[in-house]
Structure formats: structure tokens, C-alpha cells
Amino acid sequence: MIKTVKKIKSEDELRHNLDYWKSKSDSERISAVQDLRDQYISLFNKQDEYNESRKRLRRVCKAVKQK
């Protein structure tokens, strides 16, 4: 195995990251955000706070099916 390092300017990295996420579909981007949220919740032991905020959200927002 050969280890390689590629040096790039920070502006190039930002542009590359933006191009990468622009190439993804909306559902892929939302899924990535949810994965990051799940990692944060488990890493910092925030499950109780997350559950409490979801209860408040359900109380405020109610989805209604229209005919």
C-alpha cells in the first residue's frame, strides 16, 4: 500500500465540497443531515433532549390530509 497526500487550497476544497453536494439529490442531502444529527445525539448523549423537543414539535405542528 502506498500512502499519498494531496495538498489543495482551501478555496478549491470549498468549491469541491459545494460541487459534491450540488450533485446529490434532495433526499440524499436530507439523509446526510439526519445521519449527522443522529451521530451528534449519540455522541453527546442528547437522546432525552431530542425526544422532548420532538414532543413539543408534534404538539405545535399537526399534519392534515386534504381531500
Backbone as CSV, one residue per row, in Angstrom:
resi,resn,N_x,N_y,N_z,CA_x,CA_y,CA_z,C_x,C_y,C_z
1,MET,0.844,-1.169,0.000,0.000,0.000,0.000,0.895,1.239,0.000
2,ILE,0.572,2.167,-0.868,1.329,3.404,-0.967,0.474,4.540,-0.410
3,LYS,1.020,5.259,0.566,0.302,6.388,1.136,0.559,7.617,0.283
4,THR,-0.499,8.354,0.005,-0.353,9.576,-0.779,-1.047,10.723,-0.054
5,VAL,-0.541,11.913,-0.271,-1.116,13.125,0.294,-1.303,14.106,-0.839
6,LYS,-2.473,14.725,-0.868,-2.757,15.710,-1.906,-3.021,17.045,-1.224
7,LYS,-2.214,18.048,-1.542,-2.392,19.373,-0.966,-3.226,20.218,-1.914
8,ILE,-4.274,20.835,-1.347,-5.096,21.738,-2.151,-5.378,22.993,-1.341
9,LYS,-5.678,24.071,-2.027,-6.008,25.317,-1.359,-7.393,25.206,-0.742
10,SER,-7.611,25.962,0.307,-8.903,25.891,0.997,-10.048,26.348,0.086
11,GLU,-9.789,27.326,-0.801,-10.839,27.774,-1.730,-11.245,26.640,-2.673
12,ASP,-10.236,25.873,-3.117,-10.522,24.749,-4.007,-11.315,23.671,-3.278
13,GLU,-10.989,23.474,-2.015,-11.704,22.473,-1.225,-13.162,22.886,-1.037
14,LEU,-13.398,24.148,-0.741,-14.761,24.636,-0.572,-15.560,24.474,-1.862
15,ARG,-14.954,24.808,-2.987,-15.641,24.673,-4.263,-15.931,23.202,-4.558
16,HIS,-14.964,22.337,-4.270,-15.156,20.902,-4.494,-16.299,20.367,-3.626
17,ASN,-16.329,20.778,-2.337,-17.404,20.342,-1.444,-18.764,20.825,-1.931
18,LEU,-18.823,22.074,-2.367,-20.081,22.617,-2.869,-20.542,21.865,-4.112
19,ASP,-19.628,21.610,-5.020,-19.973,20.851,-6.233,-20.450,19.444,-5.890
20,TYR,-19.801,18.833,-4.891,-20.195,17.480,-4.478,-21.636,17.468,-3.979
21,TRP,-21.969,18.405,-3.076,-23.318,18.404,-2.509,-24.364,18.867,-3.503
22,LYS,-23.981,19.707,-4.458,-24.922,20.103,-5.510,-25.268,18.920,-6.411
23,SER,-24.343,17.981,-6.543,-24.576,16.826,-7.411,-25.504,15.796,-6.763
24,LYS,-25.737,15.914,-5.452,-26.593,14.965,-4.738,-28.050,15.386,-4.839
25,SER,-28.941,14.422,-4.766,-30.372,14.720,-4.808,-30.811,15.278,-3.458
26,ASP,-32.004,15.860,-3.435,-32.528,16.420,-2.187,-32.631,15.354,-1.102
27,SER,-33.105,14.180,-1.461,-33.271,13.125,-0.460,-31.923,12.656,0.087
28,GLU,-30.887,12.635,-0.754,-29.553,12.248,-0.284,-28.993,13.285,0.685
29,ARG,-29.237,14.567,0.401,-28.758,15.624,1.294,-29.488,15.578,2.633
30,ILE,-30.792,15.376,2.597,-31.567,15.287,3.833,-31.121,14.080,4.643
31,SER,-30.876,12.975,3.970,-30.409,11.770,4.649,-29.050,12.005,5.320
32,ALA,-28.171,12.728,4.652,-26.854,13.022,5.221,-26.989,13.906,6.461
33,VAL,-27.882,14.885,6.412,-28.105,15.754,7.574,-28.663,14.938,8.734
34,GLN,-29.611,14.047,8.445,-30.183,13.218,9.504,-29.118,12.302,10.113
35,ASP,-28.245,11.755,9.285,-27.150,10.918,9.801,-26.246,11.713,10.745
36,LEU,-25.935,12.954,10.367,-25.112,13.800,11.229,-25.823,14.127,12.538
37,ARG,-27.127,14.375,12.464,-27.898,14.634,13.686,-27.875,13.422,14.600
38,ASP,-28.057,12.242,14.022,-28.037,11.008,14.816,-26.675,10.801,15.480
39,GLN,-25.603,11.087,14.744,-24.266,10.954,15.312,-24.069,11.928,16.469
40,TYR,-24.527,13.162,16.304,-24.401,14.169,17.360,-25.176,13.746,18.602
41,ILE,-26.398,13.280,18.393,-27.247,12.873,19.520,-26.604,11.737,20.294
42,SER,-26.082,10.750,19.600,-25.478,9.612,20.301,-24.119,9.973,20.909
43,LEU,-23.345,10.809,20.230,-22.020,11.173,20.723,-22.097,11.997,22.009
44,PHE,-23.036,12.931,22.063,-23.139,13.825,23.207,-24.280,13.449,24.155
45,ASN,-24.818,12.246,23.988,-25.849,11.713,24.882,-27.021,12.690,25.025
46,LYS,-27.596,13.074,23.905,-28.680,14.056,23.866,-30.032,13.414,23.555
47,GLN,-30.168,12.112,23.731,-31.396,11.425,23.348,-32.616,11.956,24.096
48,ASP,-32.487,12.204,25.401,-33.624,12.705,26.177,-34.073,14.083,25.685
49,GLU,-33.116,14.962,25.430,-33.451,16.297,24.933,-34.085,16.224,23.547
50,TYR,-33.587,15.327,22.717,-34.138,15.153,21.370,-35.580,14.667,21.446
51,ASN,-35.836,13.685,22.298,-37.199,13.172,22.446,-38.144,14.249,22.953
52,GLU,-37.686,15.051,23.889,-38.524,16.123,24.438,-38.853,17.161,23.368
53,SER,-37.879,17.517,22.559,-38.132,18.507,21.510,-39.086,17.958,20.459
54,ARG,-39.031,16.659,20.183,-39.961,16.062,19.219,-41.385,16.089,19.754
55,LYS,-41.550,15.910,21.052,-42.889,16.001,21.649,-43.456,17.400,21.467
56,ARG,-42.619,18.417,21.723,-43.082,19.797,21.566,-43.412,20.086,20.114
57,LEU,-42.619,19.580,19.194,-42.868,19.809,17.778,-44.192,19.187,17.361
58,ARG,-44.477,17.984,17.828,-45.740,17.332,17.495,-46.928,18.117,18.042
59,ARG,-46.752,18.733,19.191,-47.837,19.480,19.802,-48.130,20.755,19.001
60,VAL,-47.095,21.341,18.394,-47.255,22.600,17.669,-47.682,22.361,16.233
61,CYS,-47.103,21.370,15.586,-47.373,21.114,14.175,-48.258,19.879,14.033
62,LYS,-49.314,20.041,13.274,-50.202,18.916,13.036,-50.415,18.806,11.527
63,ALA,-50.107,17.651,10.974,-50.296,17.444,9.538,-51.734,17.051,9.289
64,VAL,-52.347,17.686,8.309,-53.745,17.425,7.973,-53.802,16.962,6.535
65,LYS,-54.470,15.842,6.314,-54.615,15.316,4.973,-55.801,16.014,4.304
66,GLN,-55.549,16.623,3.150,-56.616,17.334,2.437,-57.247,16.443,1.398
67,LYS,-58.512,16.697,1.150,-59.237,15.912,0.137,-59.100,16.508,-1.221
